Amino acid sequence: MTKKQAQFMAKKNLVNLVFSTSKFEGTRATLSQTRTIIEGLGVSGVTTDDIITIVNLKRGWQFVITNDAPYVLAISNQINVLVAKNDSLEPGHVRAGNVMLDNTEYVPPVPEIARVAPAIRGILEAENKTFTERLLDLLLTMMCQQFYWDGNKRTAFLTINYLAIDAGVGLFNINESQLEAFNNLLATFYETGNGDDFNQRKFRD
C-alpha cells in the first residue's frame, strides 16, 4: 500500500474512524448520527458535548489524512489542538502540571518538556521491533505518560495513524466490540508498564 492509497482509504472511512475514536470519550451518538454530524446537518438526541467531540475529531482526522509534513512533535501538538480544544487547559501544549486518570490509581508524572520529543524519537527508532510494534509502543507511552492536559487517547491514536498513513501501512482502528478489551489492557498497562498483551492483539484495519 502506498501513502496515497492509505490516505484514500482513510478518507473513505472517515465516518467510521470518527465514530470509533469518539467512543474513547464515551459518546452515545450512533454511526448514523455521527455521519449526519460530520455532514454538518442538524441531529436530535445527541448532547452538545458529544457533537463538539465528533466535530473536533472530524477536523483532527482530516488533518491526519491530508497533511504531508514529516512527523515531528509539533504534529501531535496540532492534533491535540484540534481534538481537545474544548477540553484542555492548554490545547497543543505539553502539560506542566498534574492530571488524574479514571479507574486507576496510577498518577502520570509531569513530563519534562525538553525530553518529550527525544523520547518519541527513541520509540520510533527502536531496533529489533517491527513498525507496528513501535507504533503501539508510542500509543501506550502517549496514553500512559499523558503528555497533554486532556485528549491524550485521541491525540495518541491519531498520531500513530498519521505515521501509519505516511508509511502506507494502513490504519489502526478500535471498534466498539474491541473497546472494552482495549481499555482493560490499557488499565493493566498503567499499573504494570507491560505492553506485551497489546502486541498480541490486532487493532489494525
Phi, psi and omega per residue, in radians:
M1 nan 2.397 3.088
T2 -1.623 2.946 3.081
K3 -1.066 -0.728 -3.140
K4 -1.078 -0.702 3.116
Q5 -1.173 -0.685 3.112
A6 -1.132 -0.697 3.087
Q7 -1.107 -0.731 3.133
F8 -1.091 -0.783 -3.137
M9 -1.096 -0.728 3.129
A10 -1.137 -0.731 3.133
K11 -1.091 -0.722 -3.137
K12 -1.182 -0.456 -3.096
N13 -1.855 0.363 -3.048
L14 -0.968 -0.798 -3.088
V15 -1.082 -0.811 3.134
N16 -1.106 -0.676 -3.133
L17 -1.176 -0.768 3.096
V18 -1.122 -0.774 3.140
F19 -1.015 -0.845 -3.117
S20 -1.128 -0.792 -3.092
T21 -1.163 -0.557 -3.131
S22 -1.150 -0.386 -3.127
K23 -1.233 -0.318 2.991
F24 -1.006 -0.524 -3.094
E25 -1.724 0.112 3.085
G26 1.276 0.415 3.121
T27 -1.102 2.637 -3.083
R28 -1.889 0.054 3.134
A29 -1.148 2.456 3.055
T30 -1.346 3.003 3.089
L31 -1.076 -0.717 3.131
S32 -1.128 -0.753 3.118
Q33 -1.139 -0.667 3.105
T34 -1.082 -0.746 3.099
R35 -1.050 -0.764 -3.134
T36 -1.084 -0.749 3.128
I37 -1.120 -0.752 3.137
I38 -1.091 -0.609 3.123
E39 -1.340 -0.060 3.074
G40 1.424 0.334 -3.115
L41 -1.748 2.781 3.117
G42 -1.228 2.576 3.140
V43 -2.510 2.464 3.115
S44 -1.803 2.754 3.065
G45 1.427 0.195 3.123
V46 -2.170 2.311 -3.109
T47 -1.186 2.736 3.100
T48 -1.050 -0.706 3.134
D49 -1.067 -0.728 3.134
D50 -1.164 -0.693 3.108
I51 -1.081 -0.769 3.131
I52 -1.079 -0.767 3.120
T53 -1.031 -0.777 -3.112
I54 -1.176 -0.771 3.128
V55 -1.091 -0.748 3.133
N56 -1.149 -0.663 3.079
L57 -1.162 -0.659 3.060
K58 -0.985 -0.828 -3.135
R59 -1.130 -0.660 3.103
G60 -1.126 -0.794 3.130
W61 -1.158 -0.664 3.105
Q62 -1.089 -0.685 3.064
F63 -1.094 -0.796 -3.134
V64 -1.061 -0.706 -3.065
I65 -1.285 -0.657 -2.968
T66 -1.731 -0.342 -3.075
N67 -1.355 2.344 -3.087
D68 -1.918 0.060 -3.090
A69 -1.225 2.538 3.050
P70 -1.036 2.597 -3.086
Y71 -1.229 2.287 2.909
V72 -2.460 2.984 -3.103
L73 -0.978 -0.559 -3.131
A74 -1.028 -0.464 3.085
I75 -1.141 -0.830 3.101
S76 -1.117 -0.651 3.094
N77 -1.039 -0.766 -3.138
Q78 -1.181 -0.672 3.068
I79 -1.036 -0.768 3.132
N80 -1.096 -0.679 3.068
V81 -1.000 -0.769 -3.050
L82 -1.273 -0.749 -3.016
V83 -1.548 -0.363 -3.032
A84 -2.156 0.335 -3.042
K85 -1.130 -0.406 3.129
N86 -1.697 -0.040 -3.062
D87 -2.024 -0.533 -2.936
S88 -1.565 2.603 3.061
L89 -1.134 -0.755 3.097
E90 -2.413 1.487 -3.108
P91 -0.991 2.331 3.072
G92 1.464 0.015 -3.140
H93 -1.992 2.342 3.019
V94 -1.049 2.316 -3.007
R95 -1.200 2.664 3.133
A96 -2.136 0.343 -3.134
G97 -2.568 -3.097 -3.063
N98 -1.470 2.601 3.005
V99 -2.322 2.782 3.104
M100 -2.034 2.586 3.110
L101 -1.904 2.582 3.108
D102 -1.361 2.573 2.962
N103 1.071 0.500 3.062
T104 -2.755 2.658 3.077
E105 -1.511 -0.152 -3.113
Y106 -1.126 2.295 3.082
V107 -2.063 1.962 -3.104
P108 -1.185 2.446 3.119
P109 -1.207 2.720 3.052
V110 -1.188 2.150 -3.089
P111 -1.217 2.540 2.996
E112 -1.492 1.956 -2.974
I113 -0.918 -0.734 -3.090
A114 -1.176 -0.300 -3.087
R115 -1.736 -0.127 -3.067
V116 -1.156 -0.917 -3.120
A117 -1.067 -0.812 3.082
P118 -1.059 -0.623 3.118
A119 -1.121 -0.728 3.118
I120 -1.136 -0.762 3.110
R121 -1.048 -0.713 3.134
G122 -1.069 -0.680 3.108
I123 -1.162 -0.787 -3.070
L124 -1.272 -0.329 -3.139
E125 -1.848 0.169 -3.096
A126 -1.052 2.369 3.112
E127 -1.499 2.837 3.078
N128 1.100 0.414 3.042
K129 -2.323 2.570 3.078
T130 -1.285 2.882 3.108
F131 -1.051 -0.725 3.122
T132 -1.078 -0.747 3.128
E133 -1.110 -0.667 3.116
R134 -1.149 -0.700 3.116
L135 -1.147 -0.704 3.102
L136 -1.151 -0.648 3.071
D137 -1.093 -0.708 3.114
L138 -1.149 -0.748 3.110
L139 -0.979 -0.872 -3.096
L140 -1.160 -0.699 3.141
T141 -1.102 -0.794 -3.126
M142 -1.141 -0.666 3.126
M143 -1.251 -0.691 -3.075
C144 -1.320 -0.745 -3.105
Q145 -1.370 -0.325 3.083
Q146 0.916 1.098 -3.098
F147 -1.029 -0.524 -3.039
Y148 -1.934 2.906 -3.132
W149 -1.165 -0.575 3.137
D150 -2.782 2.920 3.093
G151 1.294 0.437 -3.048
N152 -1.219 -0.691 3.103
K153 -1.105 -0.822 3.139
R154 -1.089 -0.775 -3.123
T155 -1.128 -0.769 3.134
A156 -1.100 -0.762 -3.076
F157 -1.172 -0.721 3.109
L158 -1.249 -0.547 3.102
T159 -1.103 -0.822 -3.112
I160 -1.206 -0.501 3.061
N161 -1.258 -0.588 3.040
Y162 -1.018 -0.793 -3.139
L163 -1.212 -0.668 3.136
A164 -1.162 -0.750 3.110
I165 -1.121 -0.769 -3.138
D166 -1.036 -0.629 -3.138
A167 -1.502 -0.131 3.136
G168 1.195 0.646 -3.107
V169 -1.868 0.064 3.121
G170 1.896 -2.651 -3.050
L171 -2.311 2.613 2.967
F172 -1.779 2.319 3.123
N173 -2.560 2.539 3.064
I174 -2.135 1.918 -3.110
N175 -1.490 3.048 -3.046
E176 -1.031 -0.628 -3.117
S177 -1.228 -0.352 3.140
Q178 -1.694 -0.223 -2.956
L179 -1.110 -0.748 -3.129
E180 -1.089 -0.780 3.120
A181 -1.093 -0.720 3.124
F182 -1.074 -0.820 -3.124
N183 -1.121 -0.623 3.096
N184 -1.159 -0.750 3.101
L185 -1.117 -0.680 -3.137
L186 -1.151 -0.717 3.117
A187 -1.085 -0.698 3.086
T188 -1.128 -0.711 3.132
F189 -1.107 -0.694 3.101
Y190 -0.959 -0.690 -3.043
E191 -1.488 -0.547 -3.013
T192 -1.925 -0.454 -3.060
G193 1.304 0.158 -3.124
N194 -1.738 2.013 -3.116
G195 -1.789 0.249 -3.080
D196 -1.056 -0.649 -3.110
D197 -1.093 -0.539 3.120
F198 -1.162 -0.703 -3.108
N199 -1.251 -0.205 3.079
Q200 -1.633 -0.130 3.103
R201 -1.851 2.757 3.137
K202 -1.923 2.046 3.077
F203 -2.141 0.645 3.137
R204 -2.077 2.579 3.012
D205 -1.602 nan nan
